[in-house]
Amino acid sequence: MRIRKPIAFCLLFILFSTVANAKIVFLSKRGNHFGIDAFIDIYTMDDDGSNLTSITSTREAAHPRWSSDRKQIVYRDHSAIHIINSDRTDIQHITHPQEKTMFDDNPVFSPDGQKILYVRSEIIGKNTISSGIVLNIRNGNQEKISDQFIISPDWSPNGKQIVYLIHDVPFIGTGGNLYIMDSDGGNKLRLVPEAPQGELAIERYNPRWSPNGKQILYTQREFTLEKRDAKPTTQIPKAFRYFICDLNGETVNQLDIPIHWKPGSIDWIENGKSVVFSAQQVKLNEQPPKDASLSNIYRYHIDTKVITPLLDRPGHDYAVDWVPDSPYLVSPKGKLTLQWGLLKQTH
């Protein structure tokens, strides 16, 4: 593994530019990183970290995801789902959950840009009920496709399937298990074998389809639960791993990224030749400090195993999502539209 540092950014100024070439959208937390004075902004930048552009300024933004034509970004702010144009105009409030009883999260565009999948959690009495919902942006129709709290969903490039994870058996040696289902919620299948139960707990995160629709990228956290400081469930990190697997879950390859780099998010980049990810460097086998280290965004080239930091500035940068340089003309169902996602399946 080699790590190469790019030319440092000037820390005195942030270059605001148009987002015509922006491909990566991410979150950046500034100020008191884990306190009430922190501001969470949505940013975009090119694949090499240039053309850094601020999109929003808010305390509660989360899970930003591109539309396939790069004209819009969907995200969660407070308890609702919003869409903003990539030129920083026209914020649309997509969902309107009832205050204090509902919470919407984990939004993602369909490849054709006509639908948004999100998760709604509703407090009913002492119970919390969660559902995976597909919203048709054009007519407002909604369809429930799952009765579970699905996490980090990602549509396949052809729009026919969804990969996601569920914390179905958390904190007893397994959790964050990966599944694939049809886009209407049918044919739910576990992607990789359930993690073995034991003293070592394993949780998986951040599943993402490859641009050609043939592989899944995901991360894994390994930890033990120990009694420390009168807390019976203190998590002691043991390793963090980054994987690529095929669609039957049998062929799994680990990326050569240091196991003490705690991932915050991950995605494909450069049409599958590399991955982009955010990570914090932590100490293994020790109780994590209350004020964790800052995180950065990196590019990992799959063949050469070279790791390149994309940003050189103090902050907590995470929640990355990538789209290609420009959309391509395709013709689904005889109608020409700009839909990169439908073209990727043919490569």
C-alpha positions, 0 to 999 in steps of 0.5 A: 500500500502506498499513500500519496499526498496531493498539493495542499489546498490553501486554507485561507480561502474556499474556492466556490465554483460552478458544479459543472464538473463536480462528481463527489457530494459529501458532508463536512462538519465544522466548529465544535465537531461533536457539540451543538456549535457544529455546522454540517454543510453539504459540499461538492468537488471534482474527483481530485478534490478540486472545485470545492463548492458549498451547497448548503449550511445547516446543523442537521444535514445527512445522507446527501445523494446525487440524482443521475444527471447531477442536477439535484441532491437529495438529503435529510435535514432534521426529520424530513427529506429535501431536494436542492439543485446542484447550483444551490437553488430551489430547495424542495421539501419532499416529505412532511413527517409529523413533528416528534412522531415521525422521522424520515431518513436514508434517501436515494434517487432511483437511476431514472431520477423519477423516484426516491427511496427513503425510510420512515420511522414512526413512534406508536405508543412505546414502539417504533415502526419503520418502513421502506417507502418509494416516493414517485416525485412526479405524482406524489404517489408512495409505495411501501416496499419494506416493513423493516428499518433498512439502512444505506439503500442503493439502487442497482444501475438498471433500477431493478434491485436494491441493496441494503442492510438491516441490523437484525441481530445487533450487539450479540456477535452479528449485525448490519447484514446485507440483503438484496431485494427487487425494487418493489420489495420482493425476493429478499435475499441475504447477500453475504453469510451471516457473521459468526456469533461469538465474542467478536461482534461484526457489523457491515455498512455502506453497501454500494452497487458497482457501475456495471451492476456486477459487484457490491462494495461495503465496509465492516466493523469488528469490535468486542463489548467490554465492561469499562467505566461502569458501562457494560456495553463499551465497544472496543474496536478490533478492525475495520475492513473494506470489501468488494463481493460479487452478487452471489456473496461468495467471492469477497475481496478485501481492499488493502486499506489499513485496518485502523482506518474507521470508515464513515462512508464509501462509494465507487469512483472512476467508473469502478477503477477506484473507490472513494471513502471517508475515514478516521484513524483510530487506535485499536484495542482501546476505548475510543476517546470522546473527541474522535480524530478528524476524518478525511476523504480518500481515493483508493485505486483498486489495481495499484492500491494507491491511497490519495487524500483528496482534501487537506484541511482540518474538518470532519468530512464524510458521507460521500456519493459519486456520479460520473462526469456527464450523463449519457443519452439512453432510450428506456422504453423508447423515450430519450432522456439523460439517464446515466444509471440505465447506461451503466448496466451495459458496460 
